[in-house]
Amino acid sequence: MLSAVGRHPYRAPHLHFMIDAPGHRRLVTQLFVAGGSYLDSDTVFGVKDQLIVDFVAQAGPTPDGRSVDGEWRRLDHSFRIAPVTD
């Protein structure tokens, strides 16, 4: 089907999140890597500008103190979840 409409099967690089808290609606979402391939042609049309974020390059120990050879990435992002309404 994809080839019939001239589309590829690839997804833009992303991470999935499921966030839940008592008294709030569960949030299932994804964040896409800024500068990643296929942002403008994601096969499931999931990319929205507000979901594209920077995974900032880091060097040295990780936040939990582990040593890592080479570069690693960090994401700081705030999610908002809606309260349950009756």
Number of C-alpha atoms within 10 A of each C-alpha: 7 9 8 6 7 7 12 13 10 13 18 22 17 18 10 9 12 9 13 13 11 8 11 14 14 15 15 11 13 16 21 23 18 17 13 13 13 14 22 12 16 17 16 10 11 17 20 12 10 8 14 18 16 15 16 13 10 12 12 13 14 13 8 6 8 9 11 11 9 9 11 14 11 12 11 8 9 6 8 8 15 12 12 10 7 3
